[in-house]
């Protein structure tokens, strides 16, 4: 081996070493829904890695804790829904929406209200005097259900809402602790398949033909200091969304790993409408809706919360 060849090999090894150390480490906290499948795929297919991002995915059992974890630095990326995000922002947790995750659409509803067998609930009016399990009070399912009740002339004060985490909804219905619940996929499908509850309505589709359901956030200070990282993260999500469209069966299998679903369930439940984009109009919809129901004060503006 001559000196030139040795120098070439050393130079190549040096480049590899530099590339390896150039990876930006991010911990992404996600809740247990297939809304964040694009992140699973971006990790497994190397879409993060090829953009210099070393992303660790961490399942967070209680999504309401994600804003504090992002603010505290234990997470650099979090998955949130609009009401939780806006409440945290008004509370002083300055994070920015950097990429979309899912839309809830009339053409592909992946959320609904289910009632326990024998509850005799068929319409919005039948929820008067009933106990409804929501995954979080003032969270997205709760807020959109309030809107659905109002649209159907039902006073929400006549309904009792109970905190019911998604994984516990089926057992709570079966045990009679609640009369109805507000699950999303994969929990919606599993409740119906197990016959612990039946679908009353895809109420979200009746609230709006399409709305922003979930997204990815980063701390404002981090984005301002690392705009390229935020941009590369968004592009990785965008590539993953496109990949999922062409490889649905393979994409479904990520649910087995990241959501701990049985294979039969992972391969059969409906997939959400994925997106990497977030428009100002979609954010404004939630600012207005949360203010209308007194969930937030409505002081946040689109320019303050949406990174573009």
C-alpha positions as CSV (number, residue, x, y, z in Angstrom):
1,X,0.0,0.0,0.0
2,X,1.6,3.3,-1.1
3,X,1.6,6.5,0.8
4,X,-1.1,8.1,-1.4
5,X,-3.4,5.2,-0.9
6,X,-2.9,5.3,2.9
7,X,-3.6,9.0,2.9
8,X,-6.8,8.4,0.9
9,X,-8.0,5.8,3.3
10,X,-7.3,8.0,6.3
11,X,-9.1,10.9,4.7
12,X,-12.1,8.7,4.0
13,X,-12.1,7.4,7.6
14,X,-11.9,11.0,8.9
15,X,-14.9,11.9,6.7
16,X,-16.9,9.0,8.1
17,X,-16.0,10.0,11.7
18,X,-17.0,13.6,11.1
19,X,-20.3,12.5,9.5
20,X,-21.0,10.2,12.5
21,X,-20.4,13.0,15.0
22,X,-22.4,15.5,13.0
23,X,-25.7,13.8,13.8
24,X,-28.0,16.1,15.9
25,X,-29.5,14.0,18.7
26,X,-33.2,14.5,19.3
27,X,-35.6,12.6,21.6
28,X,-39.1,12.6,20.2
29,X,-41.9,11.9,22.7
30,X,-45.1,10.6,21.1
31,X,-48.5,9.4,22.5
32,X,-49.8,6.0,21.7
33,X,-51.7,6.7,18.5
34,X,-51.0,5.8,14.9
35,X,-51.2,9.5,14.1
36,X,-47.4,9.6,14.4
37,X,-46.7,6.8,12.0
38,X,-44.6,9.1,9.8
39,X,-42.1,9.5,12.7
40,X,-41.9,5.7,13.0
41,X,-41.2,5.3,9.3
42,X,-38.8,8.2,9.2
43,X,-36.8,6.5,11.9
44,X,-36.9,3.0,10.4
45,X,-36.3,4.0,6.8
46,X,-33.4,6.3,7.7
47,X,-35.1,9.5,6.6
48,X,-34.0,11.2,9.8
49,X,-30.5,9.8,9.7
50,X,-29.8,10.9,6.1
51,X,-30.6,14.5,7.2
52,X,-28.2,14.4,10.1
53,X,-30.8,13.6,12.8
54,X,-30.3,10.9,15.4
55,X,-33.8,10.6,16.7
56,X,-34.8,8.4,19.6
57,X,-38.5,7.7,19.8
58,X,-40.0,7.6,23.3
59,X,-43.6,6.5,24.0
60,X,-45.3,8.9,26.5
61,X,-48.2,7.2,28.3
62,X,-49.9,10.5,29.3
63,X,-49.8,13.0,26.4
64,X,-50.7,15.9,28.7
65,X,-47.1,15.6,30.2
66,X,-45.4,16.2,26.8
67,X,-45.4,20.1,26.9
68,X,-43.6,20.1,30.3
69,X,-41.1,17.5,29.1
70,X,-40.4,19.6,26.0
71,X,-40.0,22.8,28.1
72,X,-37.8,21.0,30.5
73,X,-35.5,19.7,27.8
74,X,-36.0,15.9,28.3
75,X,-37.7,16.0,24.9
76,X,-36.6,18.0,21.9
77,X,-39.7,17.1,19.9
78,X,-43.2,16.4,21.1
79,X,-46.4,15.3,19.5
80,X,-49.4,17.4,20.5
81,X,-53.0,18.2,19.6
82,X,-54.2,21.8,19.3
83,X,-56.0,22.4,22.6
84,X,-53.2,20.9,24.7
85,X,-50.7,22.9,22.8
86,X,-52.6,26.2,23.1
87,X,-53.2,25.7,26.8
88,X,-49.5,25.1,27.4
89,X,-48.5,28.1,25.2
90,X,-50.8,30.4,27.2
91,X,-49.3,29.0,30.3
92,X,-45.8,30.1,29.3
93,X,-44.5,26.9,27.5
94,X,-43.1,28.5,24.4
95,X,-43.0,25.8,21.7
96,X,-43.5,26.0,17.9
97,X,-45.4,23.8,15.5
98,X,-42.7,22.6,13.1
99,X,-44.6,19.9,11.1
100,X,-48.0,18.4,10.8
101,X,-48.9,14.9,11.7
102,X,-52.6,14.2,10.9
103,X,-55.8,15.7,9.7
104,X,-59.2,14.5,10.9
105,X,-61.4,14.4,7.7
106,X,-64.9,13.5,6.8
107,X,-63.6,11.2,4.1
108,X,-61.5,9.3,6.6
109,X,-62.7,9.7,10.1
110,X,-60.5,7.9,12.6
111,X,-62.2,9.1,15.8
112,X,-65.7,8.7,17.2
113,X,-67.9,8.3,20.1
114,X,-68.8,4.8,21.2
115,X,-71.4,3.7,23.7
116,X,-71.3,0.6,25.9
117,X,-73.6,-2.3,24.8
118,X,-77.1,-1.8,26.2
119,X,-76.7,2.0,26.8
120,X,-79.4,2.8,24.2
121,X,-77.5,5.8,23.0
122,X,-78.3,6.7,19.4
123,X,-78.3,10.5,19.0
124,X,-76.6,13.5,20.6
125,X,-79.7,14.1,22.7
126,X,-79.3,10.6,24.3
127,X,-76.0,11.8,26.0
128,X,-78.0,13.9,28.5
129,X,-77.4,12.5,31.9
130,X,-74.7,10.1,30.7
131,X,-71.1,9.7,31.7
132,X,-68.6,10.1,28.9
133,X,-65.0,9.1,29.1
134,X,-62.6,11.6,27.5
135,X,-58.9,11.0,27.2
136,X,-58.3,14.4,28.7
137,X,-60.6,17.2,29.8
138,X,-60.1,20.2,27.5
139,X,-58.2,18.0,25.1
140,X,-59.0,17.6,21.5
141,X,-61.6,14.8,21.7
142,X,-63.3,16.7,24.6
143,X,-63.4,20.0,22.8
144,X,-64.7,18.6,19.5
145,X,-67.3,16.6,21.3
146,X,-68.5,19.8,23.1
147,X,-68.8,21.5,19.7
148,X,-70.8,18.5,18.3
149,X,-73.2,18.6,21.3
150,X,-73.6,22.4,20.9
151,X,-74.3,21.9,17.1
152,X,-77.0,19.4,18.1
153,X,-78.6,21.8,20.7
154,X,-77.4,19.7,23.7
155,X,-76.1,21.6,26.8
156,X,-72.8,20.1,27.7
157,X,-73.6,20.7,31.4
158,X,-76.1,17.9,31.1
159,X,-73.2,15.5,30.4
160,X,-70.7,14.2,32.9
161,X,-67.2,13.9,31.6
162,X,-64.7,11.5,33.1
163,X,-61.0,11.2,32.5
164,X,-60.4,8.0,30.6
165,X,-57.0,7.2,29.1
166,X,-57.4,5.5,25.7
167,X,-56.0,2.1,26.8
168,X,-58.5,2.0,29.7
169,X,-61.6,3.0,27.8
170,X,-62.7,-0.5,26.8
171,X,-62.4,-1.8,30.4
172,X,-64.3,1.2,31.7
173,X,-67.1,0.7,29.2
174,X,-67.3,-3.0,30.1
175,X,-67.3,-2.3,33.8
176,X,-70.0,0.3,33.5
177,X,-67.9,3.1,34.9
178,X,-68.8,5.1,31.8
179,X,-71.7,5.0,29.4
180,X,-69.6,6.2,26.4
181,X,-66.1,7.1,25.3
182,X,-64.3,9.2,22.8
183,X,-61.5,7.0,21.3
184,X,-59.3,7.4,18.3
185,X,-57.6,4.7,16.3
186,X,-56.3,2.1,17.1
187,X,-58.5,2.1,20.2
188,X,-61.7,2.9,18.4
189,X,-61.5,-0.2,16.2
190,X,-60.4,-2.4,19.1
191,X,-63.4,-1.4,21.2
192,X,-65.8,-2.1,18.3
193,X,-64.1,-5.4,17.5
194,X,-64.2,-6.5,21.1
195,X,-67.9,-5.5,21.3
196,X,-67.4,-3.6,24.5
197,X,-68.9,-0.6,22.7
198,X,-70.6,0.3,19.4
199,X,-70.1,3.4,17.2
200,X,-72.7,6.1,17.8
201,X,-71.2,8.7,15.5
202,X,-68.0,9.9,13.8
203,X,-68.7,13.2,15.6
204,X,-65.5,14.8,14.5
205,X,-66.5,14.6,10.8
206,X,-69.8,16.4,11.7
207,X,-67.9,19.2,13.4
208,X,-65.8,20.1,10.3
209,X,-65.1,18.3,7.0
210,X,-61.4,18.6,7.7
211,X,-59.3,20.0,10.6
212,X,-55.7,19.8,11.9
213,X,-55.7,17.0,14.5
214,X,-52.0,16.6,15.6
215,X,-48.6,17.9,14.9
216,X,-44.9,18.0,16.0
217,X,-43.5,20.8,18.2
218,X,-40.1,21.9,19.3
219,X,-39.0,24.5,21.9
220,X,-39.0,28.0,20.4
221,X,-35.5,28.7,21.7
222,X,-34.2,25.5,20.1
223,X,-35.8,26.3,16.7
224,X,-34.4,29.8,16.7
225,X,-31.0,28.4,17.4
226,X,-31.3,25.5,15.0
227,X,-33.6,26.4,12.1
228,X,-31.9,23.9,9.8
229,X,-32.6,21.1,12.2
230,X,-36.3,22.0,12.3
231,X,-36.3,22.2,8.5
232,X,-34.7,18.8,8.1
233,X,-37.1,17.3,10.6
234,X,-40.0,18.5,8.6
235,X,-38.6,17.2,5.4
236,X,-38.0,13.8,6.9
237,X,-41.7,13.7,8.0
238,X,-42.7,14.8,4.5
239,X,-40.7,12.0,2.9
240,X,-42.2,9.5,5.3
241,X,-45.7,10.6,4.5
242,X,-45.0,10.0,0.8
243,X,-43.4,6.7,1.5
244,X,-46.4,5.5,3.6
245,X,-48.7,6.3,0.7
246,X,-46.7,3.8,-1.5
247,X,-45.9,1.2,1.2
248,X,-48.9,0.9,3.4
249,X,-48.4,-2.7,4.4
250,X,-44.8,-2.1,5.5
251,X,-45.8,1.1,7.3
252,X,-48.6,-0.6,9.2
253,X,-45.9,-3.0,10.7
254,X,-44.3,-0.1,12.5
255,X,-47.3,-0.1,14.8
256,X,-46.3,-3.4,16.1
257,X,-43.0,-2.0,17.3
258,X,-43.9,1.5,18.4
259,X,-47.5,1.0,19.6
260,X,-47.1,-2.6,20.8
261,X,-50.1,-3.7,18.8
262,X,-50.8,-7.3,17.9
263,X,-50.0,-7.9,14.3
264,X,-53.6,-8.7,13.3
265,X,-54.8,-5.3,14.7
266,X,-51.9,-3.4,13.2
267,X,-52.6,-4.8,9.8
268,X,-56.4,-4.1,9.9
269,X,-57.2,-0.9,11.7
270,X,-57.8,2.3,9.6
271,X,-54.9,4.6,9.0
272,X,-55.2,8.3,9.7
273,X,-54.9,11.1,7.1
274,X,-51.2,12.0,7.4
275,X,-49.7,15.4,6.5
276,X,-46.5,17.3,7.0
277,X,-48.1,20.6,6.3
278,X,-49.8,23.1,8.6
279,X,-51.6,26.1,7.3
280,X,-52.3,29.4,9.2
281,X,-56.0,28.8,8.7
282,X,-55.9,25.4,10.3
283,X,-54.2,26.9,13.4
284,X,-56.7,29.8,13.5
285,X,-59.6,27.3,13.5
286,X,-58.3,26.0,16.8
287,X,-57.5,29.3,18.4
288,X,-61.1,30.4,17.7
289,X,-62.7,27.1,18.8
290,X,-60.8,26.9,22.1
291,X,-61.6,30.5,22.9
292,X,-65.3,30.0,22.1
293,X,-65.6,27.2,24.7
294,X,-63.5,29.0,27.3
295,X,-60.7,26.4,27.1
296,X,-58.2,29.2,26.4
297,X,-58.2,33.0,26.4
298,X,-57.4,33.1,22.7
299,X,-54.3,35.3,23.3
300,X,-52.0,33.2,21.1
301,X,-51.6,34.3,17.4
302,X,-50.8,32.1,14.4
303,X,-47.5,34.0,13.9
304,X,-46.5,33.2,17.5
305,X,-47.1,29.5,17.4
306,X,-46.5,28.3,13.8
307,X,-42.9,28.1,12.5
308,X,-42.8,28.8,8.7
